[in-house]
Amino acid sequence: MIDFRGMREAALAGIETRLAAEPDALVLRFERARMLDSLGRAAEAKAAFADVLRRDPMHFQALCDLGTLQFKTGDTRGARISFQTLAERHPASSIAQANLGFILLKNGEHAAARERYARAVDLDPKSAEARKGLGLVLSLLGETETAREVAAVAFRESAITTTPYRGEGIAPEVLAIVSYTSGNVHLQHYLTPEFFGVHKIVAEYADPQQPLPPHDVIFNAVGDADICGPALDAARAIVRRSSQPVINPPGAVAATTRVANAARLRGLPDVRTPNIVAFERSALSGPGAGGTLFAAGFAFPLLLRAVGFHTGEHFERVERPSDVSDVVARLPGETILAIEFIDMRGSDGQVRKYRAMFVGSAIEPLHLAISRNWKVHYLSADMASSDANRAEDAAYLADLPGVLGERAVRALEAIRTTLDLDYAGIDFALDAAGKVVVFEANATMIVPIPKPDPRWNYRRPAVARIHALTREMIAQRAGFVPHADD
């Protein structure tokens, strides 16, 4: 493999040699903190950033980087404190206000995030990041048209932003295609300036007359096919303008809507998918909604969800036909998905939902969530309070084939081949017959950093491996092939 770590360690050694001669050099102390961060030595990096801030409490970039590191390592409370402090100490900074808006958005505090992003835009009307954040939070609040207008202003002058590589030597230059919406692959742990030079282009606002920046590989990060149709069309046009390799081609991503996946994966050996049908809101809003669903092959209970949302948001179980219109009234959007409810409770009454990531040809276990609730997500499942459940999770991470069995592994391999994506994830369960029951499979699956709690230490190697494999896959697709002796 490419020895990225060796390059970082050599740079850190050089900084520490210089610090020995200039121990009060704040610039060197800050660079040391950043290099520790790039090496994944999070605890040391946090202490080093804190040391910089003790020496200079107003140090803008140290507060930014500390908050970002805290967020990356799952310490959202610490990140919020850092970004709150940043905003208080630099109230006239658009970046500071936008960073606070970001963490509020991640905490689900949409109204508060809107206020901060709006302030950031007032401070710097040309800030694309502030306008993008405001557009995103407006879209989540249901103000779709206003969100589009805000985003259009953000990217009117240029839809391309660049973050240069900040290491030594040379590194791949990546052109990342993104949407202004929330339907993007989470690249923050992969396309970092410690490993790559990164050019982001917003697909919907790309100027076909503007030359693309020099790049070695394209990573199409437009990932949610259910809400990103126009962005994927625009991404296709961008890809056609380049002769470089493409990770996650837009056409392959476009085929991963929930409805399309359910249909095409259903025919694979040892794979089971629920019946999923997309309805116009009006079809399910009146007294005849139950009959409409019966005619489409559904029985009760069933599930209804709005498109484009994840982690169980706007996703409800409906017990009776008479309840359909009331549930639909609570769901946003003009399209509603009806989903067959498959009872996945085991003999102990618990549901087990696995997540695995597809990186190149690898199938990597990420987590096993166990819950008595039909709606299972790792952060809300019965994991933190149960030693037994964490032991099952650890066993899955240590030996995916041994836990799932050969049939399930073959089924996952067939799903990976059918999806034909370089980077994707899948949420699934095993039914009583040992078949893989697919809940979701697409490019937008996140790989969350475990929170800084010793209970999650067993999960960290799996996450680190996925991060490393993804960076390696990107580098190799860019033509940075390791030497035989690496």
N, C-alpha and C positions, 0 to 999 in steps of 0.2 A: 504494500500500500504506500501511497505518497506520504512521506514523513512530515506532515503538517506540524505535528507536535514537536518534532525535533527542531524545526525552524523557529517555532515560538520559544522553545526553551533556550535556544542559542541567543535569541534577541533579549530574553529576560536576563540571561547571564551578563550580557553586555551592559544592560541598564544598571544591574546591581554593582558591577565593577565601577561604573561612573559614579553611582551613589556613594560608594565607599570613599571616593575622593571629594564629593560634594553632598554631604548628608542633608543639607538644608535646601537642596534644589527641589522646589515644589513641582516643577515640570517633570523631573525624573520620577518623583514619587507618584505623580499622577499616571505617567506612562507605565510604571511598574504595576500599579493597580489594574490598568487596562490589560496588560499582558497576562497577569494572573487570571483575570476573567477569561481571556481567550484560551487559556490552558485548562479551563474547567475547575480551577482551584478556587471555588466560590467563596468558601469561608475566609481564606486569606485575602481574596480580592475585596470582599466587603470590609474587612479590617483595614486594608490599605486605603480604600476610598474614605473610610471614616477618619483615618489619620490625616489625609489631605484636608478634610473638612474641619478637623480640629485646628489645623494650621491656618486655614482660610475658609471660614464658615460661609462665605459668599461664593465659593468656587462653583460656578454654574454647571460646567460639564461633569464635575464629580458627582453633584446631586443627580444630574440626568442619568449618568451611567450607573450609579448606585441603585436608583429606583428601577432602572431597566433590569439590572442583575437580580434584584429582589423579585421582580415579577417573573423573570425567566426561571428562577429556582422555586417558584411556588409560594413565595412569601408576599402575598398580595397586601397584607396589612402593612408590612414594612415598606412596600412600594408606594402605598397610598401616603404614608407618613412622609417619605422622601419627596414625592411629587407635590404634596401639600406644602412642605417646607420650601420647595423650589418656587412655587407660585407666590408664597408669602414674601420671600426674600427678593424675588424678581417680578413684582406685580406688573411691570410694563413689558414683560416678555411674552410674545405670542407663543413661543415654544413652551414656556413654562405652563401657561394656561392650557395649552393643548395636551401636554403630558398629563396634567391633572384630569382633564376631560377623558383621556384614554383610560386611566385606571378606574374612574367612576363608571365609564361605559362597561368595562370588563366586570365590574361588580354589579352590573344590572341597574345602576342608578341613572336611568336614561334622562330624566328631567334635569338632574344636577349636571350630567355630562353635557347636555345641550347648552346649559348656561355657560359652562367653561369654554366650550368650543366656540360659542357665539362671541364671547369676550376675546378669544384668540383671533378670530376673524376681524373683529373691530380694531384690534391692535395692529394686525398685519393683513389687510384685505387681499394681498397677493399670495399669502401662505397656502400652498396647495395642500399641505398636510392638515392644517386647521380646517380648511373647507372640506376636505375629504372626510375628516372626522365628523364635522357638523352634518354633512350629507348622509353619512352612515347612521348617525343617531336619529336624524329626522326620518329616514326610511324605516327604522325600527319603531318609531313612534307613529308610523302610518302616514306621514306627510310625504308621500312619494313624489308628487310633482315638485314641491319645494326642494326636496332632496336632489332631484335631477338638475334643477336650476342652479343650486349651490355648487354641485359638482362641475357643471359646465363652466362656471366662472373660474373654478379652481384650475381647470386644465385647458382653458382657452388658448393661453399663450404657449404652453408646452405641456405635453402629456408625458414627458420623459424626465425622470430624476435619476441622478447618479450618486452612488456611494462608492468612493474609490477604495481599492485594496490598500490596507495600511500595514501590511507586513513587509518583509524583505524578499528580494528576488522577484520572481514573476508568479502569477496565479491566473486561473481561468477568469475570463470576463463573461458574465452571465447576463443575458437579456431576459428579464422576468416579465411576462405579460400578466397584468392584473386587471380586475374589474374595479370600478369605483364602489361597487356594492359590497355586501358582506360575504359573497360566495367564493372567496379565494382560499387556496391552499395556504396553510400557516407556515410561512417560510422563515420566520424570525430566528429559528434555531439553526437554520441551514445556511442561508445566504448572508453570512455575517462578514464584515470587512476584514476579519482576521484570516479568512480563507479565500474570499472571492472579491473581485470587483463586480459591482452590481448596477445594472441599469434597469429601472422599472418603467414600463410603458403602460399607460392606462388605455385599455383596448378601445373603449367606446369613444375616446376623444383623440385617438392617434391621427396625426396629420399624414395622409399618404404621400404628401410632397416633402415631408421632413425626412432626411436620411436617418436610417437606424444607426445607433452608435456601434462602434466595433465590438464584436462579441464572438465568443468561441462556441456557445451553446445557447439555445433558447429553453427556458423553463416556462411552459404555459401554466400559470398558477390560477387561471380561471377554472374553478373546480366544481361549482354547484350547477349542474345542468338544468335543474328545475327552475332556477331564477336568472340564469346568466346566458340565455339564448342569444340576445344581441351581442353580448361581449364575446361569446364564442365565435360568432360570425365574424366579428372584427378581428379576433385573434387569428382566424384562418387567413385573413387578408395580410396580416403582419407576417405570419409564417411564410406565406408565398413570396415575400420580398427578401427572404434570406435563404442562403444555401447551407446554413449550419444545422447540426443535429437538433432535434426537437424532443424534449422530455414532456410526456403527456400531450400528444397532439390534440388539438381542439376537437377534431372529429371523433376521436375515441372518448373524450370527456363528454361530448354531446350525447353519446349513447347511454349515459349512466343515470338518466332520470329514474326515479323510484318505480314508475310504471314500466319503463322499458327494461330495467334490470329484472323486475319480477317475471316478466314474460320470457326473456332470453335465458335467464339462469335456471328456470324451472325445468328445462329439458335435460339438464346435466345429470349424470349418474350420482345418486346419493345426495342430491340437492333438493331442498324444498323451499318454495317461496310462497308468501301469502298472495291471494288475489288482491290487486290494487287497481282502482279505477279513479280517474280524475273527473270530477263533476264541476260544472258551473255552479256558483253559489245559488243561483235562482232555482236550480233543479232540486236542491235539498232544503229550501227555505219554507216551503208550504206544507199543508196537511198531507199531501201525497208523497212526502219524502220517503217514508218507509216503503211504500210500494215501488218507488223508483229503485231503491236499494235491493229489494227482493228480486226485482226483474233483472238486476245486474248480477245475480247469483250470490248475494250476501245473506247471511243469517246474523241474528243477534245473540250475544253482544258483538259489536264491531268497533273499529277505531276510526276516528276522523281527525285529520290534521291539516293545517295550513302548509302550503309549500314554502320551501326556503328557510325553514326554522329547524333547529337542532336541539340537542340536550333536553328533549321532552317539552319544549316550549310550544304552545298552541297545538297540543296533541291530547285528545281525550277519548276515553272509552264510553261508548253509548250502549246502555242496557236494553232500551225499548224503542220501538219505532216512534212512539209519541215524543221521545226526547230529542229526536234528530234536529228539528228546526231550532230548538233552544241552544243546542251545542253549536250549531252552525253560526248562530247570531253572535257567539262569543269569539269566533275565529276570524282573523283578518284575511284579506285577499279575496279575489274573485274566483279562484280555483280552490276546491276542497278535495283532498284525497280521502277516499273510503278504502279502508284496509281490513282484510280478513283478520279476525282475532284468532291467534293460535295459542292455546293455553300451554305454556312451556314449563309449568311447575313440575318439579321432580317429586319423588316419593316422599321427600321431607317437606314438601310444600314451598320450596324455594325455586326461584328462577335463576339460571346461570347464563349470563351473557358474556361471551368472549369477544375480545377485540384483537385482531392481528393486522400487521402492516405488510403490504407488498412493496418491496424495494428492489427494483430490478427483478431478478429471478428468485429472490429470497422471500420467505414467509416468516415474519418475525412476531412472536407473541408480545403483546403490550400489556393487557390486563384481563382479569376475569372479575366481573362484578356479580355479586350474589345478593339477592333481595327477595322478600316476600311480596313485593309490589310488582304488578305486571309491567309497570313502566320502570325499566332498570337503567340507571346511569351510574357510573363508577363513583362520582362524588356524592351521590345521594343514596347509594346502596349500603348494605349492612357490612361494611368492611372495617372501618376504624374501630368499631366496638367489639369485633369478633376475631379472636385469635384463630379459630378454626377456619373462618372464611379467608383470612389472610394466608393461612397455610395452604389452602387450595390454590389461591392466586399464585403463591410462590412456586408451587409444584408445576403449574401451567407454564410459568415463565422459564423454569428450569428444563422442562421436557415437554414441549408441545406435542410431538408425535406420541409420546408415551401416554399423555393424558387424553388426547383426542382419539387415538387409534389410526391405523393405516387407511381405513375407508374415508374417514373425515379428512385426512391429509390429502388424499387423492382428490377429494371433492374440492378442497381449497385450491389445489393446483389447477383444477379445471376452471374454477371461477377466475383465478388470476389470469389464465390464458385467455378466457373469454373477454374479460374487461380490457385486456391489451393496453394497460397503463403502466408506465414506468414507476409511478409512485401512487399508492392508493391504500385504503384500509377497508376492513370489513368488520361489522358487528354481526354475530351469529350465535346460535345455540345448537345443541344436539338434541334431537327428539328421541323417543324411546327406542326407535329402530336404528339409531346411530346416524341418521341423516343430518346434514348441515342445514339448519333453518336460517335463511338469510334475512336479517332485519334491514341492513343498509350496506352498500358497498360503493365507494366513490373516492375521489381524490381529496375531499375536504376533511377527512378524519384527522382529528388533532392528536398530537403526541404530547400530552401535558407533562410538565415537570412535576415530580412528586413534591409535596409540601415538605418544609424542613422539620420533619418529625422522624425520630428514630424508627417508628413503626413502618415507615415506607422505605427504609434503606434497601430492602431486598428488591425493590422495583427499579432502583436507580441504574443498575447495569443494563437492564433491558432497554430503558430509554436512551442511555448513552450509546448503546450499540446501534439503535435505529438512527440516531443522529449521525453517527460516524459512517454507517453504510450509505445514508442518503448523500452526505457530502462527498463520499468516495464515488458514488454513482454519478453525481453531477460532474465531478472532475474528470472521470473517465470518459463520459459522453462528450466532454469538451476537448478530448484528445490529450489530456495530461495523464498519460499512461505510466504507471509505476515502473521503475527499472527492475530488472530481474532480481537484483540483490537487495531490493527494499524490503 
